[in-house]
């Protein structure tokens, strides 16, 4: 991973008996299934004693659960297409949390593309996203999510199958780059057939 990229402290578990083993303390925790998408099974927990209930919910969707420290920063995402990072998007959920409702209910989030970042930070997060994409041996396309807090980027996760509807983030960024929705779909198909 590119030097200077941080990530939240985390713990992975397959049961709700992790409280005695959690090796970090936080004011807030993010609890989510390890391999789900769209914030399904995702919860923000404000009290340590409520972790088990959130873990049980996440375990309904996956047998592996991540518990992370909550980073209260700006939501930033960087799509990658082939060997190129596309324009950076900043997501502003009206609720303050980019959950399922914020993602799929019209008007619940605002999107800024390209994101309002200083030029050096903008380039840095694009470079970081591409480094992560390559490090994890992704091909064709992906989308890399970050939080931007206290002038640092925190890598949250990589989406190896990001949403590709006409209202999804990936096509939004691609459009800003000059690709139509049809262009993007055709390019993904052609690149995939070469693999």
VOGU-3710 file (C-alpha; in Angstrom, 3 decimals, decimal comma):
1> xxxxxxxxxx> 0,000/0,000/0,000  1,158/3,502/-0,731  3,113/5,057/2,098  1,009/7,450/4,140  -2,317/5,653/3,725  -3,896/4,835/7,041  -6,744/2,507/7,904  -9,056/2,310/10,911  -8,097/-0,061/13,699  -10,126/-3,231/13,279
11> xxxxxxxxxx> -10,880/-6,692/14,589  -12,265/-9,626/12,616  -14,528/-12,181/14,250  -16,911/-15,003/13,442  -18,859/-14,875/16,724  -20,314/-12,338/19,134  -17,985/-13,401/21,940  -15,188/-11,077/20,854  -15,502/-8,464/23,583  -12,737/-9,948/25,675
21> xxxxxxxxxx> -10,408/-10,078/22,660  -10,979/-6,642/21,126  -7,584/-4,967/21,316  -8,614/-1,351/20,765  -11,003/1,073/22,398  -13,052/3,590/20,467  -15,853/6,061/21,145  -17,757/4,608/18,191  -17,495/1,338/16,296  -18,443/0,294/12,788
31> xxxxxxxxxx> -19,731/-3,283/12,595  -20,216/-4,829/9,162  -20,201/-8,142/7,301  -16,773/-8,704/5,789  -17,877/-9,491/2,242  -21,210/-7,759/1,761  -21,936/-4,569/-0,129  -24,435/-1,694/-0,133  -24,070/-1,321/3,667  -26,223/-4,420/4,200
41> xxxxxxxxxx> -25,855/-5,585/7,816  -23,883/-2,416/8,656  -24,271/-0,625/11,998  -22,668/2,213/13,940  -22,358/1,344/17,634  -21,984/4,109/20,227  -21,532/1,885/23,278  -19,169/-1,040/23,726  -21,862/-3,080/25,456  -24,027/-2,910/22,308
51> xxxxxxxxxx> -21,413/-4,567/20,086  -22,825/-8,080/20,412  -26,248/-7,096/19,037  -24,625/-5,435/16,014  -22,383/-8,459/15,450  -25,426/-10,750/15,493  -27,033/-8,625/12,757  -23,866/-8,724/10,637  -23,580/-12,507/11,122  -26,972/-12,883/9,436
61> xxxxxxxxxx> -25,248/-11,807/6,205  -21,738/-13,270/6,488  -19,793/-15,660/8,712  -16,997/-13,098/9,041  -17,562/-9,700/10,678  -15,351/-6,632/10,879  -15,372/-4,301/13,870  -13,633/-1,005/13,098  -13,002/2,222/14,911  -15,332/4,887/13,544
71> xxxxxxxxxx> -13,561/7,615/11,571  -15,681/10,776/11,535  -14,451/12,193/8,248  -15,482/13,100/4,727  -16,648/10,223/2,499  -14,339/9,925/-0,513  -14,392/7,323/-3,275  -12,125/6,713/-6,279  -13,216/4,521/-9,199  -10,519/2,690/-11,154
81> xxxxxxxxxx> -11,008/1,664/-14,786  -8,321/-0,509/-16,365  -5,077/1,220/-15,343  -6,455/4,661/-14,599  -8,096/6,333/-11,601  -11,229/8,237/-12,591  -12,436/11,537/-11,048  -12,736/11,473/-7,254  -16,211/11,729/-5,724  -17,119/13,174/-2,327
91> xxxxxxxxxx> -20,339/11,858/-0,811  -22,367/13,994/1,590  -25,138/11,920/3,209  -27,782/14,136/4,794  -28,017/11,802/7,793  -24,252/12,012/8,367  -23,861/8,248/7,793  -23,635/6,718/4,320  -25,907/3,762/5,025  -28,305/1,783/2,832
101> xxxxxxxxxx> -30,990/4,481/2,965  -28,487/7,216/2,083  -27,277/5,196/-0,907  -30,586/4,168/-2,410  -33,124/6,842/-1,483  -33,290/9,788/-3,867  -32,271/13,056/-2,238  -30,672/11,453/0,828  -27,109/12,206/-0,334  -25,287/14,866/-2,323
111> xxxxxxxxxx> -22,376/13,990/-4,621  -19,501/16,281/-5,545  -17,538/15,188/-8,603  -14,755/16,044/-8,821  -14,318/16,209/-5,049  -13,318/19,539/-3,549  -9,790/18,650/-2,445  -6,502/20,502/-2,780  -4,637/19,472/-5,924  -1,928/17,529/-4,072
121> xxxxxxxxxx> -4,479/15,656/-1,919  -6,621/14,897/-4,952  -3,661/13,387/-6,802  -2,515/11,558/-3,679  -5,827/9,781/-3,108  -6,051/8,800/-6,789  -2,532/7,345/-6,562  -3,424/5,542/-3,329  -6,574/4,055/-4,837  -4,683/2,781/-7,863
131> xxxxxxxxxx> -1,938/1,307/-5,651  -4,553/-0,543/-3,589  -6,299/-1,771/-6,747  -3,017/-3,213/-8,051  -1,844/-4,538/-4,676  -5,047/-6,570/-4,312  -4,614/-7,874/-7,862  -7,852/-6,357/-9,118  -8,404/-6,117/-12,835  -10,697/-4,222/-15,207
141> xxxxxxxxxx> -12,433/-2,023/-12,616  -13,020/-1,350/-8,928  -13,936/1,474/-6,557  -11,846/2,357/-3,506  -13,454/4,030/-0,476  -11,764/6,347/2,016  -12,513/8,693/4,883  -10,668/12,012/4,865  -10,089/13,211/8,427  -7,568/15,588/9,960
151> xxxxxxxxxx> -5,762/15,938/6,614  -5,266/12,159/6,285  -6,935/9,526/4,138  -8,124/6,327/5,807  -8,651/3,367/3,499  -11,976/1,683/4,300  -12,575/-0,920/1,611  -12,383/-1,795/-2,038  -15,464/-2,620/-4,077  -14,553/-5,245/-6,666
161> xxxxxxxxxx> -18,036/-5,183/-8,189  -19,241/-1,583/-7,750  -22,765/-0,608/-8,709  -23,195/-0,055/-12,431  -26,678/1,394/-12,763  -27,032/4,736/-14,480  -27,300/6,426/-11,070  -24,333/4,630/-9,461  -21,100/6,323/-8,399  -18,857/4,593/-10,928
171> xxxxxxxxxx> -20,783/5,812/-14,011  -21,046/9,273/-12,416  -17,270/9,529/-12,218  -16,796/8,000/-15,671  -19,198/10,559/-17,154  -17,137/13,376/-15,652  -14,106/11,758/-17,322  -15,908/11,815/-20,693  -17,318/8,276/-20,899  -21,000/7,703/-21,580
181> xxxxxxxxxx> -22,733/4,916/-19,652  -22,662/2,814/-22,833  -18,929/3,519/-23,260  -18,205/2,276/-19,740  -20,233/-0,920/-20,113  -18,645/-1,703/-23,487  -15,153/-1,058/-22,120  -15,714/-3,321/-19,088  -17,021/-6,118/-21,344  -14,110/-5,848/-23,785
191> xxxxx> -11,506/-5,758/-21,009  -13,145/-8,698/-19,223  -13,141/-10,824/-22,376  -9,385/-10,347/-22,668  -8,797/-11,841/-19,199
//
